[in-house]
Amino acid sequence: MIFLGSLEERVLGKDEKREIKESFRGWRGRVGKSQRNIFKKYGLNVDFSGSGHLKIGFENVREKLYFSKSSSDHRAGLNFALKKLIPYIEHYYKSG
C-alpha cells in the first residue's frame, strides 16, 4: 500500500465521489452489484461474517470501517459513503 503525501494526489474526482454516493444511496442491508463494484474498483476487502456489521478496509491498512447491515433510516448508506467511505478511500488509496 502506498501512502500519499499531498492532498492533491489523494482527492477523488467529482464523478468518482458521485459514483460511490449513488451506489450506497438507499442502502437496504445487503451488498448489491453496485457496492461490490465499488469495493472491487478500489481494492477494498469486505468481511461479511458475524455480528450484523460489514468490515471494510484495505489489506495492508490497520484501520477498518464498520457498517451496519441493518440501516437505521433511508439515509444510512448515503451518510456512510459521504462521511466514512469516501474520506477513507481518499486517505489510503492510490491507483496503479
mmCIF file of the C-alpha atoms, coordinates in Angstrom:
data_MODEL
# 
_entry.id   MODEL 
# 
loop_
_atom_site.group_PDB 
_atom_site.id 
_atom_site.type_symbol 
_atom_site.label_atom_id 
_atom_site.label_alt_id 
_atom_site.label_comp_id 
_atom_site.label_asym_id 
_atom_site.label_entity_id 
_atom_site.label_seq_id 
_atom_site.pdbx_PDB_ins_code 
_atom_site.Cartn_x 
_atom_site.Cartn_y 
_atom_site.Cartn_z 
_atom_site.occupancy 
_atom_site.B_iso_or_equiv 
_atom_site.pdbx_formal_charge 
_atom_site.auth_seq_id 
_atom_site.auth_comp_id 
_atom_site.auth_asym_id 
_atom_site.auth_atom_id 
_atom_site.pdbx_PDB_model_num 
ATOM 1  C CA . MET A 1 1  ? 0.000   0.000   0.000   1.00 0.00 ? 1  MET A CA 1 
ATOM 2  C CA . ILE A 1 2  ? 1.292   3.396   -0.923  1.00 0.00 ? 2  ILE A CA 1 
ATOM 3  C CA . PHE A 1 3  ? 0.524   6.269   1.413   1.00 0.00 ? 3  PHE A CA 1 
ATOM 4  C CA . LEU A 1 4  ? 0.032   9.593   -0.256  1.00 0.00 ? 4  LEU A CA 1 
ATOM 5  C CA . GLY A 1 5  ? 1.694   12.838  0.662   1.00 0.00 ? 5  GLY A CA 1 
ATOM 6  C CA . SER A 1 6  ? -0.192  15.803  -0.683  1.00 0.00 ? 6  SER A CA 1 
ATOM 7  C CA . LEU A 1 7  ? -3.934  16.389  -0.658  1.00 0.00 ? 7  LEU A CA 1 
ATOM 8  C CA . GLU A 1 8  ? -3.976  16.969  -4.411  1.00 0.00 ? 8  GLU A CA 1 
ATOM 9  C CA . GLU A 1 9  ? -2.766  13.424  -5.029  1.00 0.00 ? 9  GLU A CA 1 
ATOM 10 C CA . ARG A 1 10 ? -5.479  11.771  -2.982  1.00 0.00 ? 10 ARG A CA 1 
ATOM 11 C CA . VAL A 1 11 ? -8.708  13.608  -3.701  1.00 0.00 ? 11 VAL A CA 1 
ATOM 12 C CA . LEU A 1 12 ? -11.285 11.661  -5.687  1.00 0.00 ? 12 LEU A CA 1 
ATOM 13 C CA . GLY A 1 13 ? -12.853 13.444  -8.618  1.00 0.00 ? 13 GLY A CA 1 
ATOM 14 C CA . LYS A 1 14 ? -16.481 14.593  -8.610  1.00 0.00 ? 14 LYS A CA 1 
ATOM 15 C CA . ASP A 1 15 ? -17.533 11.716  -10.855 1.00 0.00 ? 15 ASP A CA 1 
ATOM 16 C CA . GLU A 1 16 ? -15.875 9.139   -8.609  1.00 0.00 ? 16 GLU A CA 1 
ATOM 17 C CA . LYS A 1 17 ? -17.497 10.603  -5.491  1.00 0.00 ? 17 LYS A CA 1 
ATOM 18 C CA . ARG A 1 18 ? -20.882 10.671  -7.234  1.00 0.00 ? 18 ARG A CA 1 
ATOM 19 C CA . GLU A 1 19 ? -20.467 7.027   -8.265  1.00 0.00 ? 19 GLU A CA 1 
ATOM 20 C CA . ILE A 1 20 ? -19.714 5.991   -4.663  1.00 0.00 ? 20 ILE A CA 1 
ATOM 21 C CA . LYS A 1 21 ? -22.599 8.065   -3.255  1.00 0.00 ? 21 LYS A CA 1 
ATOM 22 C CA . GLU A 1 22 ? -25.108 6.697   -5.750  1.00 0.00 ? 22 GLU A CA 1 
ATOM 23 C CA . SER A 1 23 ? -24.080 3.102   -5.133  1.00 0.00 ? 23 SER A CA 1 
ATOM 24 C CA . PHE A 1 24 ? -24.844 3.456   -1.402  1.00 0.00 ? 24 PHE A CA 1 
ATOM 25 C CA . ARG A 1 25 ? -27.998 5.571   -1.733  1.00 0.00 ? 25 ARG A CA 1 
ATOM 26 C CA . GLY A 1 26 ? -30.986 3.645   -0.410  1.00 0.00 ? 26 GLY A CA 1 
ATOM 27 C CA . TRP A 1 27 ? -28.902 1.047   1.461   1.00 0.00 ? 27 TRP A CA 1 
ATOM 28 C CA . ARG A 1 28 ? -31.132 -1.873  2.499   1.00 0.00 ? 28 ARG A CA 1 
ATOM 29 C CA . GLY A 1 29 ? -28.639 -4.019  4.390   1.00 0.00 ? 29 GLY A CA 1 
ATOM 30 C CA . ARG A 1 30 ? -27.491 -6.197  1.519   1.00 0.00 ? 30 ARG A CA 1 
ATOM 31 C CA . VAL A 1 31 ? -24.424 -5.665  -0.615  1.00 0.00 ? 31 VAL A CA 1 
ATOM 32 C CA . GLY A 1 32 ? -25.604 -5.335  -4.186  1.00 0.00 ? 32 GLY A CA 1 
ATOM 33 C CA . LYS A 1 33 ? -23.814 -5.272  -7.501  1.00 0.00 ? 33 LYS A CA 1 
ATOM 34 C CA . SER A 1 34 ? -23.089 -1.535  -7.382  1.00 0.00 ? 34 SER A CA 1 
ATOM 35 C CA . GLN A 1 35 ? -21.484 -1.760  -3.926  1.00 0.00 ? 35 GLN A CA 1 
ATOM 36 C CA . ARG A 1 36 ? -19.449 -4.831  -4.937  1.00 0.00 ? 36 ARG A CA 1 
ATOM 37 C CA . ASN A 1 37 ? -18.210 -2.911  -7.980  1.00 0.00 ? 37 ASN A CA 1 
ATOM 38 C CA . ILE A 1 38 ? -17.053 -0.026  -5.766  1.00 0.00 ? 38 ILE A CA 1 
ATOM 39 C CA . PHE A 1 39 ? -15.239 -2.404  -3.395  1.00 0.00 ? 39 PHE A CA 1 
ATOM 40 C CA . LYS A 1 40 ? -13.554 -4.144  -6.321  1.00 0.00 ? 40 LYS A CA 1 
ATOM 41 C CA . LYS A 1 41 ? -12.651 -0.900  -8.141  1.00 0.00 ? 41 LYS A CA 1 
ATOM 42 C CA . TYR A 1 42 ? -10.770 0.470   -5.131  1.00 0.00 ? 42 TYR A CA 1 
ATOM 43 C CA . GLY A 1 43 ? -9.393  -2.871  -3.894  1.00 0.00 ? 43 GLY A CA 1 
ATOM 44 C CA . LEU A 1 44 ? -11.336 -2.886  -0.646  1.00 0.00 ? 44 LEU A CA 1 
ATOM 45 C CA . ASN A 1 45 ? -11.699 -6.121  1.295   1.00 0.00 ? 45 ASN A CA 1 
ATOM 46 C CA . VAL A 1 46 ? -15.113 -6.807  2.816   1.00 0.00 ? 46 VAL A CA 1 
ATOM 47 C CA . ASP A 1 47 ? -15.780 -9.244  5.638   1.00 0.00 ? 47 ASP A CA 1 
ATOM 48 C CA . PHE A 1 48 ? -19.449 -10.253 5.709   1.00 0.00 ? 48 PHE A CA 1 
ATOM 49 C CA . SER A 1 49 ? -19.230 -12.538 8.709   1.00 0.00 ? 49 SER A CA 1 
ATOM 50 C CA . GLY A 1 50 ? -20.546 -12.037 12.200  1.00 0.00 ? 50 GLY A CA 1 
ATOM 51 C CA . SER A 1 51 ? -22.327 -9.523  14.370  1.00 0.00 ? 51 SER A CA 1 
ATOM 52 C CA . GLY A 1 52 ? -24.535 -7.764  11.823  1.00 0.00 ? 52 GLY A CA 1 
ATOM 53 C CA . HIS A 1 53 ? -21.769 -5.494  10.532  1.00 0.00 ? 53 HIS A CA 1 
ATOM 54 C CA . LEU A 1 54 ? -19.588 -5.315  7.446   1.00 0.00 ? 54 LEU A CA 1 
ATOM 55 C CA . LYS A 1 55 ? -15.877 -4.822  7.995   1.00 0.00 ? 55 LYS A CA 1 
ATOM 56 C CA . ILE A 1 56 ? -14.392 -2.859  5.095   1.00 0.00 ? 56 ILE A CA 1 
ATOM 57 C CA . GLY A 1 57 ? -10.772 -1.924  4.512   1.00 0.00 ? 57 GLY A CA 1 
ATOM 58 C CA . PHE A 1 58 ? -7.571  -2.197  2.575   1.00 0.00 ? 58 PHE A CA 1 
ATOM 59 C CA . GLU A 1 59 ? -5.499  -5.321  3.168   1.00 0.00 ? 59 GLU A CA 1 
ATOM 60 C CA . ASN A 1 60 ? -2.349  -3.629  4.460   1.00 0.00 ? 60 ASN A CA 1 
ATOM 61 C CA . VAL A 1 61 ? -4.078  -0.876  6.447   1.00 0.00 ? 61 VAL A CA 1 
ATOM 62 C CA . ARG A 1 62 ? -4.809  -1.429  10.106  1.00 0.00 ? 62 ARG A CA 1 
ATOM 63 C CA . GLU A 1 63 ? -7.747  0.986   10.295  1.00 0.00 ? 63 GLU A CA 1 
ATOM 64 C CA . LYS A 1 64 ? -11.014 -0.568  9.074   1.00 0.00 ? 64 LYS A CA 1 
ATOM 65 C CA . LEU A 1 65 ? -14.543 0.735   8.576   1.00 0.00 ? 65 LEU A CA 1 
ATOM 66 C CA . TYR A 1 66 ? -17.563 -0.937  10.141  1.00 0.00 ? 66 TYR A CA 1 
ATOM 67 C CA . PHE A 1 67 ? -21.009 -0.575  8.637   1.00 0.00 ? 67 PHE A CA 1 
ATOM 68 C CA . SER A 1 68 ? -24.276 -1.947  9.965   1.00 0.00 ? 68 SER A CA 1 
ATOM 69 C CA . LYS A 1 69 ? -26.068 -4.433  7.750   1.00 0.00 ? 69 LYS A CA 1 
ATOM 70 C CA . SER A 1 70 ? -29.371 -3.045  9.029   1.00 0.00 ? 70 SER A CA 1 
ATOM 71 C CA . SER A 1 71 ? -29.965 0.550   8.106   1.00 0.00 ? 71 SER A CA 1 
ATOM 72 C CA . SER A 1 72 ? -31.294 2.908   10.764  1.00 0.00 ? 72 SER A CA 1 
ATOM 73 C CA . ASP A 1 73 ? -33.011 5.125   8.188   1.00 0.00 ? 73 ASP A CA 1 
ATOM 74 C CA . HIS A 1 74 ? -33.161 5.724   4.449   1.00 0.00 ? 74 HIS A CA 1 
ATOM 75 C CA . ARG A 1 75 ? -30.026 7.923   4.504   1.00 0.00 ? 75 ARG A CA 1 
ATOM 76 C CA . ALA A 1 76 ? -27.740 5.486   6.331   1.00 0.00 ? 76 ALA A CA 1 
ATOM 77 C CA . GLY A 1 77 ? -25.934 4.310   3.193   1.00 0.00 ? 77 GLY A CA 1 
ATOM 78 C CA . LEU A 1 78 ? -25.508 7.819   1.838   1.00 0.00 ? 78 LEU A CA 1 
ATOM 79 C CA . ASN A 1 79 ? -24.180 9.091   5.173   1.00 0.00 ? 79 ASN A CA 1 
ATOM 80 C CA . PHE A 1 80 ? -21.739 6.168   5.341   1.00 0.00 ? 80 PHE A CA 1 
ATOM 81 C CA . ALA A 1 81 ? -20.478 6.908   1.815   1.00 0.00 ? 81 ALA A CA 1 
ATOM 82 C CA . LEU A 1 82 ? -20.069 10.645  2.437   1.00 0.00 ? 82 LEU A CA 1 
ATOM 83 C CA . LYS A 1 83 ? -18.676 10.669  5.962   1.00 0.00 ? 83 LYS A CA 1 
ATOM 84 C CA . LYS A 1 84 ? -16.744 7.403   6.177   1.00 0.00 ? 84 LYS A CA 1 
ATOM 85 C CA . LEU A 1 85 ? -16.044 5.600   2.907   1.00 0.00 ? 85 LEU A CA 1 
ATOM 86 C CA . ILE A 1 86 ? -15.009 8.489   0.648   1.00 0.00 ? 86 ILE A CA 1 
ATOM 87 C CA . PRO A 1 87 ? -12.601 10.007  3.228   1.00 0.00 ? 87 PRO A CA 1 
ATOM 88 C CA . TYR A 1 88 ? -11.168 6.527   3.924   1.00 0.00 ? 88 TYR A CA 1 
ATOM 89 C CA . ILE A 1 89 ? -10.535 5.876   0.228   1.00 0.00 ? 89 ILE A CA 1 
ATOM 90 C CA . GLU A 1 90 ? -9.037  9.344   -0.262  1.00 0.00 ? 90 GLU A CA 1 
ATOM 91 C CA . HIS A 1 91 ? -6.688  8.813   2.665   1.00 0.00 ? 91 HIS A CA 1 
ATOM 92 C CA . TYR A 1 92 ? -5.431  5.311   1.863   1.00 0.00 ? 92 TYR A CA 1 
ATOM 93 C CA . TYR A 1 93 ? -5.990  4.545   -1.823  1.00 0.00 ? 93 TYR A CA 1 
ATOM 94 C CA . LYS A 1 94 ? -3.680  5.077   -4.752  1.00 0.00 ? 94 LYS A CA 1 
ATOM 95 C CA . SER A 1 95 ? -4.405  3.530   -8.127  1.00 0.00 ? 95 SER A CA 1 
ATOM 96 C CA . GLY A 1 96 ? -1.717  1.805   -10.115 1.00 0.00 ? 96 GLY A CA 1 
# 
